[in-house]
Amino acid sequence: MAYPAAVATLRALAQPITSLAFHESNLRLVSGDDSGWCIHWSVLTRRPLAVWKSHSESILTVKWLSDDLLLTHGRDNKLYVHRLDPTTLDTDIPTPSTMSTPDAWRKPWLVASMDVNALNFCSVATLGSNLIAVPGTLDSDTIDIYTLLPALSRPYKAISAGIKTGIIMALALHADVLIAGYESGHVAIFQLQDNGSTNIVYLCKAHSQPVLSLAVHADDATVITSGADSKIVKHPLDRPPTLYPSSPKSPGHSISENEKHSAISPSIPISSHDIKHTGISSLNLRDDGEIFAVACWDGNVRVFRYFSMKLLASFPGGRQDGVSCLEFGRTIIDSDENTQETSPERQHKEVQSFVIGKALRHKAEQKAKSRHWLAVGGKDGRIGLWDIY
């Protein structure tokens, strides 16, 4: 199997890249690293648009909430939401001698912040720009869900699978459903009710080792999970409304919480695929739902078809240090590429600028938007950009 070649390599600090997030335009990418620094990249020029130190410890999550709102979450037990304006920020990547003075780099405008439990090494899950799921504040094997606006609140708290699962390792939110992967290898799906309660509708010990990553296929109503073992497991989202018994054992007998938990029946996944390589640390599904990619402990990236689980490509994601995370860009087809640029506004702008340079930049932007990007974060601080299928 031939290796696909990387289109470009972005060189950040000499720290492992721990999280990546493409902007919806496909023209920008944010990376977070093990030392707490964030870099906002231009995919077009391959250069930083903004550089700042967001956290005092390793970054677990970077996520775009909207066009200019970015969420960062670190091992320092902090979660921040920033409004990015690259024109007001610094673009110099720190050197080993200047990393000790992070205050010299201006930070983006802080919109919101909250204290979270980062003991789990678990990334937060978001739904839209307002709903955030995090490991429980007091108990690392439970889940809390917060809303940021109009004021910080916690509509769901201490969500538990009801059995011994170990700590939370991976989370996802989809519509009115919460999906969780656990240290024990269990995968649980919870139905969120309007009154703040939850029903567990699926519980399966899918992996023999801790779950490390998961992704939701909305159109197929399925979830795939990966872990420290060698399996990729597919689970259904459309389960019966509850796994708890619907009636008490006898008249006048109410069901205790312990009885509820012991009555949960194990669920059956749709399929389980063994890739024969242990340790799948990161899994990402492309937005068209056709393919997904995994980053493995052996340093290779593997790309699969979602429905058939057929292996499409396998290639080294970096140098000898290995890979730590990956992220697909959006599969965008911009209709502006085929439109005639004859509007008065366009003509006015071209009169006031170098017409050839503007046309070349427009063409380059359209090409970058339409590419099927896959960004791979290496443990050496480099980010590889591939154009995949």
Buried (B, 14 or more C-beta within 10 A) or exposed (E): EEEBEBBEEBEBBBBBBBBBBBBEBBBBBBBBBBBBBBBBBBBBEBEBBBBBBBBEBBBBBBBBBEEBBBBBBBBBBBBBBBBBEBEEBBBEBBEEEEBEEBEEBEBBEEBBBBEBBBEBBBBBBBBEBEBBBBBBBEBBBBBBBBBBEEEEEBEBBBBBBBBEBBBBBBBBBBEEBBBBBBBBBBBBBBBBEEEEEBBBBBBBBBBEBBBBBBBBBEEBEBBBBBBBBBBBBBBBBEBEEBBBEEEEEEEEEEBEEEBBBEEBEEBEBEEBBEBEBBBBBBBBBBEEBBBBBBBBBBBBBBBBEBEEBEEBBBBBBBEEBBBBBBBBBBBBEEEEEEEEEEEEEBEEEBEEEEEEEBEEEBEEBBEBBBBBBBBBBBBBBBBBBBBBB
